[in-house]
Amino acid sequence: MEMFLYGFMQRAFQASTLIAIMAPVLGLLLILRRQSLMSDTLSHVSLAGVALGMLLNINPTLTTLGIVILAAVGIEYLRVIFKGYSEISVAILMATGMAVALVLMSFVSGKQNASVEQFLFGSIITINDEQIVILLALAIIVVLLYLIFRKPLYVLTFDEDTAHTAGLPVRMMSLLVSVITGVAISVVMPITGSLLVSSIMILPAAISMRLVHTFNGVILLGIGIGLTGMYGGLFASYQYGTPPGATITLVFVAMFVLTSLYKVIVEKK
C-alpha cells in the first residue's frame, strides 16, 4: 500500500508493534494491583521531567527517565504507608507531578513550549530510529522478565501477604514493576502523548479481561487486541488525516464498547 512507501509510516508501524507487545503485560499488572491510574500519574510526572530538561538544556528523555523512576519509587513508598489504599499514592503523585510540570513550564521559553506540547500530545509519525531501538530493547526486557518471573508475579499480584509468606522479595518485586512501568511510559509518551499513554497501556488488557479469564490468556489476547487497535488507528489516521494517538485511543474505546455489548448479549442468552 502507498502508506508503507513512507519511512515515517514504516517506523510508526514498527513502534506500534513493540508497544502492543509490552502494553498488555504492564497493563494487566496495573489493573490487578488496582493501580490503573498509575500510568496516568507517571505520564503527568514525566511532563515535569520534560520541562526540566528543556529548562536545563538537557536531553528531555534523560531527565524524564530520572524523574519518572523517582516518582515510581515514591508511589511504592506511599503505597506501603497507606496499605490498602493504594489510590492515595497515585492521587498525591499525580497532583504533585502536574503542579511541578506547570511551574517549570512557566520558565520555559516560547519556542521550547512548542516542544513541550509535542510531548503533551505526542506524534507517532515523527518517530526516529533511536526511539525504535529503545522501544525494542524495552519490549525485550519486559517480555523476558515476564517469562522468567511469571509465577512469582502472579502470586504478588493477587495476594502480597501470601507472596511474603512464601519468601518472595515482595517490596523489591513491587518496586521493580513500578520502575519498569515508569520507564515504559517515559519512552512511549513522546510517541502517544502524556494525555493518551495511559489508555494505550491499560485498554488492551482491559478489553482482553472481558473475553478470557486466565493470566496468560489475557496477555496473549491483549497483544492481539493491541496490534489490532494500533494498526487500525494508524490506518484510519492516515486515511482521514486525524491525530494518530487520539485515533488509536478511539479505536480501543470502540473495541471496548463492542466487547461489552457482546458480553451483555451472550450473558442474556
Secondary structure, DSSP 4 states (H G I P E B T S, - for coil): -GGGGSHHHHHHHHHHHHHHHHHHHHHHHHHHTT-TTHHHHHHHHHHHHHHHHHHHTS-HHHHHHHHHHHHHHHHHHHHHHTTT-HHHHHHHHHHHHHHHHHHHHTTS-HHHHHHHHHHHH--GGG--HHHHHHHHHHHHHHHHHHHHSHHHHHHHHH-HHHHHHTT--HHHHHHHHHHHHHHHHHHHHHHH-TTTHHHHHHHHHHHHHTT--SHHHHHHHHHHHHHHHHHHHHHHHHHHT--HHHHHHHHHHHHHHHHHHHHHHHHH-
